[in-house]
Amino acid sequence: MSYKVAVVGATGLVGQEMLNILSERDFPASEVVALASRKSLGQDVSFGDGVLKVRALDSYDFSGTDIALFAAGGSVAKEFAPKAAAAGTIVIDNSSHFRMDPDVPLIVPEVNAEALSGYAKKNIIANPNCSTAQMVVALKPLHDAAKIKRVVVATYQSVSGAGNAAMDELFSQTRAIFVNDPVEPEKFTKTIAFNCIPHIDVFMQDGSTREEWKMVEETKKILDPAISLTATCVRVPVFVGHSEAVNIEFHEPLTPGTARKILREAPGCMVIDKREDAGYITPLDCVGEYATYISRIRRDASVENGLNIWVVSDNLRKGAALNAVQIAESLIAKHLSKAT
């Protein structure tokens, strides 16, 4: 069985990564179509050993397309995902637009693949926020073992999460500082080079940012609505790879040794936790990798049944493109039987 797949937003960072991963994982595609805005019409994008010509999304007929991976932002998803779904295409959307829709499953395959059964309500499946995706991969096996009561997380998120322009800004500002040129923030609210910005997405009425709100609400929807969670999301001068310092309070006792063993055996997790110099993972180490890495597993003595962990992943992969492709793979394995 093979499937016709469209990648929407194929010229962007996540769209290009989706194409890479489809090729790397030998996805059972009879045809892959690269779609983007009309300004990218005819542009070449890499796919495996070859290239695809970009086609215009606004004139594309989704009839006969089995799966569409959307990586083009909320406004594009709002307009075109329902049109694709109405044509019989199953949409897997990377934007935040559909995540809180009760009729749209929000999926991380290692965590809640069983929720895929609800995809047919709208023919749309949502991909979670990049920072949420890697965190719940690490939390799920621990939650199964000792039931999580509360999570406090601080994120250290790379600029690639904000797109190509953000990566260009980090590069140009770093160069400007070295050669003593003026630095003017454009994509970010403050200078990102050699700095940290505790502000991702818009501010909300309670003082949190929308990125922080996403982590709270998405974790509840994906993992367990009974979990209390608070987040502080920070942009750091790293090109690729999100890191998270995660403090977890459990209902039941869980030792660091037991947690380490559980995480080593958990799907999607890779434990690198040697209590020595360089015995841990940094964002630079995880670039291009599929796994969610966990380091610094240790007891938090300030609360009963507390642990601290350090979670790192390639945000363009597990945080976005890889998770979307894994959703498609799970969908095929569990729900689709159409041969083309």
Sequence and secondary structure as in RCSB ss.txt:
>XXXX:A:sequence
MSYKVAVVGATGLVGQEMLNILSERDFPASEVVALASRKSLGQDVSFGDGVLKVRALDSYDFSGTDIALFAAGGS
VAKEFAPKAAAAGTIVIDNSSHFRMDPDVPLIVPEVNAEALSGYAKKNIIANPNCSTAQMVVALKPLHDAAKIKR
VVVATYQSVSGAGNAAMDELFSQTRAIFVNDPVEPEKFTKTIAFNCIPHIDVFMQDGSTREEWKMVEETKKILDP
AISLTATCVRVPVFVGHSEAVNIEFHEPLTPGTARKILREAPGCMVIDKREDAGYITPLDCVGEYATYISRIRRD
ASVENGLNIWVVSDNLRKGAALNAVQIAESLIAKHLSKAT
>XXXX:A:secstr
  EEEEEETTTSHHHHHHHHHHHHTT  EEEEEEEE GGGTT EEEETTEEEE EEGGG   TT  EEEE S HH
HHHHHHHHHHHTT EEEE SSTTTT TTS B  HHHHGGGGGGGGGTTEEE   HHHHHHHHHHHHHHHHH EEE
EEEEEEE GGGG HHHHHHHHHHHHHHHTT     SSSSS  TT  B   S B TTS BHHHHHHHHHHHHHT T
T EEEEEEEE S SS EEEEEEEEESS   HHHHHHHHHTSTTEEE   SSTT S  HHHHTT  SEEEEEEEEE
TTSTTEEEEEEEE TTIIIIIHHHHHHHHHHHHHT     
